Amino acid sequence: MIVFTSFVPHTPLVFESIGKERSAELDKTKMALLQLRDELRVAHPEVIVIISAHAGEQTEVYSMNMHEQYTAELKEFGDYETMEEYKPATALVDQIQRQLRNEHIHITMHSQESLTHGAAIPLLSLEPNKKIKIVPIATCQKSPKEHVQFGKALREVLDEHPARIAVIASGDLAHTLSKDAPLGYKKEGKEFDDAVQYAVNENSLSTLLSIKPKVVQKAAECGYLPLLVLFGILEGMEVVPKTLAYQDPFGVGFLTARFYTL
């Protein structure tokens, strides 16, 4: 049973240990994450399914990370102290891979103890109860529509599972919003971020799917496919979306949103 859904950025700059004084420029995002942290606790999930584009090594198929224990850490960003450990939701992982394969949706398994930043940063930001088990899922290079279909199929499994489940999609939006952006300025960056924000605020899957591939490519984002999976999960449900924060102080779009189900 799904009890919580959200989309969050995975920038390490929200941590003062990494962002230092520049972390203050993301105060709205940090406040939004604190709100989500509180709402996640109220929802009392037993499992967190976390979807990102930064996981596994597969390119042509979706994948799940199944390991006896996961480590969420920030060593790659220079913080050697922040670390938490989580256990896998083994029964749910098995149910997902069996049912999706029965529906001819290709999903593979890999095993990696250290979570990629696409999963680690949201978990460390939201600080879920350490007893909560997790299911890290990776997107792939299939089409936007196929990611929506993957989300729909995933939702069927989550609905049938007896545990209380939180679904968190993770990603950053355009990396090309200013001349100081990691990949420099491209006008498509703002076009992409505007379209995504409209799609989220209006709960409009059609808007997401209508974004031109060239715009997605030029935006140099990493949140589009995880968001499409989330929209696939939510399709058909009565949803009230709410953007909690959008910021782009470093030329990268950071969107934090909550989807309340009725």
Secondary structure as GFF3:
##gff-version 3
##sequence-region A 1 262
A	DSSP	beta_strand	2	8	.	.	.	ID=ss1
A	DSSP	three_ten_helix	12	14	.	.	.	ID=ss2
A	DSSP	alpha_helix	16	19	.	.	.	ID=ss3
A	DSSP	three_ten_helix	20	26	.	.	.	ID=ss4
A	DSSP	alpha_helix	27	43	.	.	.	ID=ss5
A	DSSP	beta_strand	47	52	.	.	.	ID=ss6
A	DSSP	beta_strand	62	65	.	.	.	ID=ss7
A	DSSP	beta_strand	70	74	.	.	.	ID=ss8
A	DSSP	three_ten_helix	75	77	.	.	.	ID=ss9
A	DSSP	beta_strand	79	86	.	.	.	ID=ss10
A	DSSP	alpha_helix	90	102	.	.	.	ID=ss11
A	DSSP	beta_strand	107	110	.	.	.	ID=ss12
A	DSSP	alpha_helix	117	126	.	.	.	ID=ss13
A	DSSP	beta_strand	133	138	.	.	.	ID=ss14
A	DSSP	alpha_helix	144	160	.	.	.	ID=ss15
A	DSSP	beta_strand	165	170	.	.	.	ID=ss16
A	DSSP	alpha_helix	187	202	.	.	.	ID=ss17
A	DSSP	alpha_helix	205	209	.	.	.	ID=ss18
A	DSSP	alpha_helix	213	219	.	.	.	ID=ss19
A	DSSP	alpha_helix	224	234	.	.	.	ID=ss20
A	DSSP	beta_strand	239	247	.	.	.	ID=ss21
A	DSSP	beta_strand	254	261	.	.	.	ID=ss22
###
